[in-house]
Amino acid sequence: MAVDIANRGLPPVLAADTGTVSYASCLKGGYGCHVRINHANGYESLYAHLSQINVAVGNGVAKGQTIGRVGSTGRSTGPHLHFEVRQSGKLVNPLSFLK
């Protein structure tokens, strides 16, 4: 389960919670430029199709910290944020993290 949030203004993307960046790079296809953050209790959040990445692997991030900008990289049909949350490797509903 994931959510795609369209936005042509390319606003900043904020970390859903405090954690440590485990991936921050770009691929030609798939998620394109994306960031993964490990959080407490086995949670991991993923932010994909970014136009800009503002963090690096190993960085600690605070809830609400800018980690990048909305974009349309990888396999994408327009500017949007693809947002996923996993707990212990299983996808969970990401909407509860968007408050």
Sequence and secondary structure as in RCSB ss.txt:
>XXXX:A:sequence
MAVDIANRGLPPVLAADTGTVSYASCLKGGYGCHVRINHANGYESLYAHLSQINVAVGNGVAKGQTIGRVGSTGR
STGPHLHFEVRQSGKLVNPLSFLK
>XXXX:A:secstr
 EEEEE TT  EEE SSSEEEEEEE  SSTT SEEEEE GGGEEEEEES SEE   TT EE TT EEEE B  SS
 SSSEEEEEEEETTEEE GGGG  
